[in-house]
Amino acid sequence: MFVLDYHSLDLQISKGPEGSSNLYTASILENEDIKATRDFELRQDLKLSQMLDRIEEKVVVAKPQPEETIHIEFGKMLYDAVFSGELGGYFNKRFNEVQDENCGLRVSMQFNKEVPEIAALPWEYLHNEEDFLISKKSILLSRLPVGVRKTESQPLDSILRMLVIISSPDDPGIYPLNTEKEQEIILEAIDKLHKDHKIKVDFTEDATFENVRGYLNEQAYHIVHFTGHGTSIGGKGHLVFESEDRKARLIDNKTLADLFSDMGIKLVVHRFSNKYIISK
């Protein structure tokens, strides 16, 4: 099997020049050196809200829906806003260079703390008029929390172990997930690796924080995959876990980071929607 080598590139998004709450700055960094920048405007207006609502309905409602392209339109809008001008030219130049070397690009997205409203957007929908970036084998797209430094790890000499948490509280304040479909999607994605005995997957029996902590204490995992709902409260991210009585329980990102630290986990995957309702 042919395996690509990847060159690393960081895409950092921060607050833009003073004078407008809707201005942001995107920067491409390589080896911590800024190679290209772009100031862009993204308004948190009614149109953006409606697009996110329609994407949400397409993702979380477990029933047949008419074919829609709103997720593609949204991805193109984000791509056009950021990957234009000097930054877009540099990104395309680097992508073409690594392709000529039969390599790919590993793109880490980093959002500064002062732009939680931008970090909360589903950037995984980035679309370059041809396809979603995340669907390209030659591009690895991920998020890296602010302040976390990337480290180089040696290839594993053992089987990969992944813990999957699918959180769908039985709570009137939470949109239900099709948990069987979510599990089917994950198993289909790793089917070849599983058949080749390169990965072993455990699904938690329930998604309480205590149960997840028990799994992590009993077994060393390389990957934790969370599927469920998430939100930002006061600029701080939270994931929606289940309580003992299957109601919604918000766990903040710092609590999760403390749980995952020193566990040997190499990758945390969030697949979630930020649309939810919590009854007061």
C-alpha positions as CSV (number, residue, x, y, z in Angstrom):
1,M,0.0,0.0,0.0
2,F,1.4,3.4,-1.0
3,V,1.7,5.8,2.0
4,L,2.1,9.6,1.5
5,D,4.6,11.7,3.4
6,Y,3.2,15.0,4.6
7,H,4.6,18.5,5.0
8,S,3.3,20.5,7.9
9,L,1.6,23.8,7.6
10,D,-0.3,25.8,10.2
11,L,-3.3,28.1,9.5
12,Q,-3.8,30.5,12.4
13,I,-6.8,32.8,12.7
14,S,-6.9,35.7,15.1
15,K,-8.7,39.0,15.6
16,G,-8.1,41.4,12.7
17,P,-7.2,45.1,12.7
18,E,-9.0,47.3,15.1
19,G,-12.1,49.1,13.9
20,S,-14.5,46.3,13.1
21,S,-15.8,43.4,15.2
22,N,-16.1,41.4,11.9
23,L,-12.5,41.6,10.8
24,Y,-10.1,38.6,11.3
25,T,-6.6,37.8,10.2
26,A,-5.6,34.4,8.8
27,S,-1.9,33.5,8.7
28,I,0.0,30.6,7.2
29,L,3.0,29.5,9.4
30,E,5.7,27.0,8.6
31,N,8.2,26.1,11.3
32,E,6.6,29.0,13.3
33,D,7.5,31.5,10.6
34,I,4.7,33.5,9.1
35,K,4.7,33.0,5.3
36,A,1.5,34.7,4.2
37,T,-1.5,36.6,5.8
38,R,-4.9,37.7,4.8
39,D,-7.4,40.0,6.5
40,F,-11.0,38.9,5.9
41,E,-14.5,39.9,7.0
42,L,-17.0,37.4,8.3
43,R,-20.3,38.8,9.7
44,Q,-22.2,36.8,12.3
45,D,-25.5,37.8,10.5
46,L,-28.8,36.3,9.8
47,K,-27.6,34.7,6.5
48,L,-24.8,32.9,8.3
49,S,-27.1,31.8,11.1
50,Q,-29.6,30.4,8.5
51,M,-26.9,28.5,6.7
52,L,-25.7,26.9,9.9
53,D,-29.3,26.0,10.9
54,R,-29.8,24.2,7.5
55,I,-26.5,22.3,7.8
56,E,-27.6,21.3,11.4
57,E,-30.9,20.0,10.1
58,K,-29.2,17.9,7.4
59,V,-26.7,16.4,9.9
60,V,-28.7,15.6,13.0
61,V,-32.3,14.8,11.8
62,A,-32.5,11.0,11.3
63,K,-34.9,10.9,8.4
64,P,-34.7,11.2,4.6
65,Q,-34.2,14.8,3.4
66,P,-34.2,16.4,-0.1
67,E,-30.7,16.7,-1.6
68,E,-29.2,19.9,-0.5
69,T,-26.0,21.7,-1.3
70,I,-26.0,24.2,1.6
71,H,-22.9,22.6,3.2
72,I,-21.0,23.0,-0.1
73,E,-22.1,26.6,-0.3
74,F,-21.0,27.2,3.3
75,G,-17.6,25.5,2.6
76,K,-17.0,27.6,-0.5
77,M,-17.9,30.8,1.4
78,L,-15.3,30.0,4.1
79,Y,-12.7,29.0,1.6
80,D,-13.2,32.2,-0.5
81,A,-13.0,34.4,2.6
82,V,-9.7,33.0,3.8
83,F,-7.9,31.3,0.8
84,S,-7.7,34.4,-1.5
85,G,-5.0,37.0,-2.2
86,E,-1.5,36.4,-0.8
87,L,-2.5,33.6,1.5
88,G,-4.4,31.7,-1.2
89,G,-1.5,32.1,-3.6
90,Y,1.0,30.7,-1.1
91,F,-1.3,27.8,-0.1
92,N,-1.8,26.7,-3.7
93,K,2.0,27.1,-4.4
94,R,2.9,24.9,-1.4
95,F,0.2,22.4,-2.3
96,N,1.5,22.1,-5.9
97,E,5.1,21.8,-4.7
98,V,4.3,18.9,-2.3
99,Q,2.2,17.2,-5.0
100,D,5.2,17.3,-7.4
101,E,7.2,15.5,-4.6
102,N,4.4,12.9,-4.3
103,C,3.7,14.2,-0.8
104,G,0.7,15.8,0.9
105,L,0.0,18.8,3.2
106,R,-0.8,18.4,6.9
107,V,-2.8,21.5,7.8
108,S,-3.3,22.4,11.5
109,M,-6.0,25.0,12.1
110,Q,-5.4,27.2,15.2
111,F,-7.9,29.7,16.6
112,N,-6.8,32.4,19.0
113,K,-8.7,32.7,22.3
114,E,-10.3,36.0,21.3
115,V,-12.2,34.5,18.3
116,P,-14.4,31.7,19.9
117,E,-17.2,32.7,17.5
118,I,-15.0,31.8,14.6
119,A,-13.5,28.7,16.2
120,A,-17.1,27.4,16.7
121,L,-17.8,27.3,12.9
122,P,-17.6,24.0,11.1
123,W,-14.3,24.7,9.2
124,E,-14.2,21.0,8.2
125,Y,-16.6,22.0,5.4
126,L,-13.9,24.0,3.6
127,H,-14.5,23.5,-0.1
128,N,-12.3,24.8,-3.0
129,E,-14.9,24.6,-5.8
130,E,-13.8,21.1,-6.6
131,D,-14.2,19.1,-3.4
132,F,-14.1,19.4,0.4
133,L,-10.5,19.7,1.6
134,I,-11.0,17.1,4.2
135,S,-12.0,14.6,1.6
136,K,-8.6,14.8,-0.2
137,K,-6.1,12.2,0.6
138,S,-3.3,14.7,-0.1
139,I,-4.6,17.1,2.6
140,L,-4.8,16.2,6.3
141,L,-7.0,18.9,8.0
142,S,-7.1,19.1,11.8
143,R,-7.5,21.5,14.7
144,L,-4.8,22.3,17.3
145,P,-5.8,24.1,20.5
146,V,-4.1,27.5,21.2
147,G,-0.9,27.1,23.2
148,V,-0.4,23.4,22.4
149,R,2.9,22.7,20.7
150,K,3.1,20.0,18.1
151,T,5.5,17.2,18.8
152,E,6.9,14.6,16.5
153,S,6.1,11.0,17.4
154,Q,7.7,7.8,16.3
155,P,5.6,5.3,14.3
156,L,3.6,2.9,16.5
157,D,4.9,-0.6,16.7
158,S,1.6,-1.9,18.1
159,I,-2.0,-2.0,17.1
160,L,-3.9,1.3,17.2
161,R,-6.6,1.5,20.0
162,M,-9.5,3.9,19.6
163,L,-12.2,4.7,22.1
164,V,-15.5,5.9,20.6
165,I,-17.9,8.0,22.7
166,I,-21.4,8.5,21.2
167,S,-23.3,10.8,23.4
168,S,-27.1,11.2,22.8
169,P,-28.8,12.1,26.1
170,D,-32.5,11.3,26.4
171,D,-33.2,14.9,27.1
172,P,-35.9,17.2,25.7
173,G,-33.3,20.0,25.5
174,I,-31.1,18.0,23.1
175,Y,-31.5,17.1,19.4
176,P,-31.4,13.3,19.2
177,L,-28.7,11.6,17.3
178,N,-29.0,8.4,15.1
179,T,-26.5,6.5,17.3
180,E,-26.7,3.3,15.2
181,K,-25.9,5.3,12.0
182,E,-23.0,7.1,13.7
183,Q,-21.6,3.7,14.8
184,E,-22.1,2.3,11.3
185,I,-20.2,5.3,9.7
186,I,-17.2,4.9,12.1
187,L,-17.0,1.1,11.5
188,E,-17.2,1.5,7.8
189,A,-14.4,4.2,7.8
190,I,-12.0,1.9,9.6
191,D,-13.1,-1.4,8.0
192,K,-9.9,-2.1,6.1
193,L,-7.6,-1.2,9.1
194,H,-9.7,-3.5,11.3
195,K,-9.5,-6.4,8.8
196,D,-5.8,-5.9,8.6
197,H,-5.6,-6.0,12.4
198,K,-4.1,-2.5,12.6
199,I,-6.8,-1.0,14.8
200,K,-9.1,-2.1,17.7
201,V,-12.1,0.0,18.6
202,D,-14.1,0.1,21.8
203,F,-17.5,1.8,22.1
204,T,-18.5,3.1,25.5
205,E,-21.7,1.5,26.9
206,D,-22.9,5.0,27.9
207,A,-21.5,8.5,27.6
208,T,-21.2,9.6,31.3
209,F,-18.0,11.4,32.1
210,E,-17.2,8.8,34.9
211,N,-17.6,5.9,32.5
212,V,-15.3,7.4,29.9
213,R,-12.7,8.1,32.7
214,G,-13.0,4.4,33.7
215,Y,-12.3,3.2,30.2
216,L,-9.2,5.5,30.0
217,N,-7.9,4.3,33.3
218,E,-8.3,0.6,32.4
219,Q,-6.9,0.7,28.9
220,A,-4.3,2.8,27.0
221,Y,-5.9,4.4,23.9
222,H,-4.2,6.3,21.1
223,I,-7.4,7.9,19.7
224,V,-10.5,9.2,21.4
225,H,-13.5,9.9,19.1
226,F,-16.4,11.9,20.5
227,T,-19.7,12.1,18.6
228,G,-22.4,14.3,20.0
229,H,-23.2,17.9,20.7
230,G,-21.0,20.8,21.7
231,T,-21.3,24.5,22.5
232,S,-19.4,27.6,23.6
233,I,-20.5,29.3,26.8
234,G,-18.8,32.6,27.7
235,G,-16.1,31.8,25.2
236,K,-15.3,28.4,26.7
237,G,-16.0,25.2,24.8
238,H,-18.1,22.3,26.3
239,L,-19.2,18.9,25.1
240,V,-22.6,17.4,26.0
241,F,-22.1,14.2,27.9
242,E,-24.8,12.1,29.6
243,S,-25.6,12.1,33.3
244,E,-26.5,8.9,35.2
245,D,-30.2,9.5,34.4
246,R,-29.4,10.1,30.7
247,K,-30.0,13.8,30.9
248,A,-27.5,16.3,29.3
249,R,-24.4,17.2,31.3
250,L,-21.9,19.8,30.0
251,I,-18.2,19.1,30.4
252,D,-15.8,22.0,29.7
253,N,-12.8,21.6,27.5
254,K,-10.3,22.2,30.4
255,T,-11.8,19.3,32.4
256,L,-11.5,17.1,29.3
257,A,-7.9,18.3,28.6
258,D,-7.0,17.4,32.2
259,L,-8.5,14.0,31.8
260,F,-6.6,13.3,28.5
261,S,-3.3,14.6,29.7
262,D,-0.5,12.1,30.3
263,M,-2.8,9.3,28.9
264,G,-0.7,8.7,25.8
265,I,-3.5,9.8,23.6
266,K,-2.3,11.0,20.2
267,L,-5.5,12.3,18.6
268,V,-8.9,13.5,19.9
269,V,-11.6,13.6,17.2
270,H,-14.8,15.7,17.7
271,R,-17.7,15.0,15.4
272,F,-20.5,17.2,16.7
273,S,-23.2,19.8,16.1
274,N,-23.3,23.1,18.0
275,K,-27.0,23.4,17.8
276,Y,-28.7,22.4,21.1
277,I,-31.3,23.6,23.6
278,I,-30.8,23.5,27.3
279,S,-33.9,24.1,29.4
280,K,-33.4,26.6,32.2
